[in-house]
Amino acid sequence: MSTTISWDDQRIFLAVLETGSLSGAARSLGLSHPTVRARLEALEHGLGTVLFTRSVNGLTPTETAEALRDAARTMAMASDLFVRQASAPHGTIAGTVRISVPDIMGVEVIPAMLQTLREKHPALRIELSLSNAQADLLAHEADLAVRTVAPKQNALVARKVAAIPLGLFASPDYVARRGVPENVDDLEHHDLIGSDRNQVDLALAASLGPQFEPNRYVLRTDSHPSQVAAARAGVGIAVCHVPLGNADPRLIRVLPDFVIHVLETWIVTHENLSRVPRVRAVFDHLAAAFNRMRNRN
């Protein structure tokens, strides 16, 4: 086996592995199909092994390829971190910060906070990753995260910034057509919007009573922004952050005394990054912005 394996070839391997095809990898990397094929074949030759089996149905990763998946992802994250770390001179508020946030916050909450951040620090560049799965901050998958569960790893620095209640909301049009439920039992006669396969959300719904059984939902989606958008459109009643729903004239809270859950919200970063000026600036700015939002509500 060759002892000099190019990271570019490993990057192509990972792209093929995650897209499932040479053409998909070529599109994601901005390369030509022949280049991807040639570099993948060179990598297999250098490793002395077969990474994919070819058939009329496309490429199938071998056991060796699957065993290399995590290592390749770790390399990719380390490369991304390298670029972000080198994107600004030490001690200046400039360069790139990658933030991982839950989808609803990334659509409805964080953008306004980033607008004021950009006014203060115009040399900052933000990479915003929307996912309800926790980014691996120990592996530097992101520089900073907004989480709704308390972090447990000792190597992480965290600050609790909010406790956000969840309530039920519908559009004025829906309420005009269907009326307002007077109690939780009345929800049996209303159209509910809820999660599809998200096990955390489904477990929470199951704890609330039979009115929240998934087979009753008129619309099921694991995208929280889509749930709220459907409520705004009059499709039915959905769960929404209470501060967000109360501030939106397109939504009306139903059963205002009924709190679905309270989301404790944390801003988290790796202890090694907490002293990097650009990361600290974003950390402190988001903490202050959440504090202002909490005081308004």
Secondary structure, 3 states (H helix, E strand, C coil): CCCCCCHHHHHHHHHHHHHCCHHHHHHHHCCCHHHHHHHHHHHHHHHCCCCEEEECCEEEECHHHHHHHHHHHHHHHHHHHHHHHCCCCCCCCCEEEEEEECHHHHHHCHHHHHHHHHHHCCCEEEEEEECCCCCCCCCCCCCEEEECCCCCCCCEEEEEEEEEEEEEEECHHHHHHHCCCCCHHHHHHCCEEECCCCHHHHHHHHCCCHHHCHHHEEEECCCHHHHHHHHHCCCCEEEEEHHHHHCCCCCEEECCCCCCEEEEEEEEEECCCCCCHHHHHHHHHHHHHHHHHHHHC
